[in-house]
Amino acid sequence: MESTLSSLIQAAETGDGSATERLFSALYSELHRLARRELARGGAAVSLSVTTLLHEAYLDMAGRGDAKFPDHARFMGYAARVMRGLIIDHVRNRQAQKRGGQFEITSLENKNVAEVPDEGELTRISEALDKLAKVDAELAELVDLKFFCGFSFAEIAAMRNVSERTVQRKWEKARIYLHRELRTDLL
């Protein structure tokens, strides 16, 4: 399966549209789980369904010709970042007063009604992750894989060909950076 994914990723990287669609189909269930996790973590499940988020992410990713996915982990990390951005945009648009953001339209499909997170909080988290990516892209990717994709330390270690303890140390380093960055933003 991994060799098939690698060949599909390479073909998609060269601009093969059918390979991109086959890659998306092969990873659909994993991406669906990722979208469900993103919505649950973001608290935006009130008016945005998992399928809608997944398909919006696909359209966004397919529309960007400059994205490179050298391996499965980077593809999933990129998908998590796209979904995070879409959730933040959705919350911002829904809360925009000039567009009637105080009114909420919910779909009948949603089963989980949660509190909508503060737009500012989501924005601060997103900006902190973007700053971390500028300082150390590998740590930011680790956060995407662990927190947003839900991979275990062992799975991430296997993807990167490093020890599980190395991944745990880098995770702790990323957490400390993000904690300091978020605490500084609140002062």
Secondary structure, DSSP 8 states (H G I E B T S, - for coil): -HHHHHHHHHHHHTT-HHHHHHHHHHTHHHHHHHHHHHHHHHT-TTT--HHHHHHHHHHHHHH-TT---SSHHHHHHHHHHHHHHHHHHHHHHHH-GGGTTTS----TT---------HHHHHHHHHHHHHHHHH-HHHHHHHIIIIIS---HHHHHHHHTS-HHHHHHHHHHHHHHHHHHHHHHH-
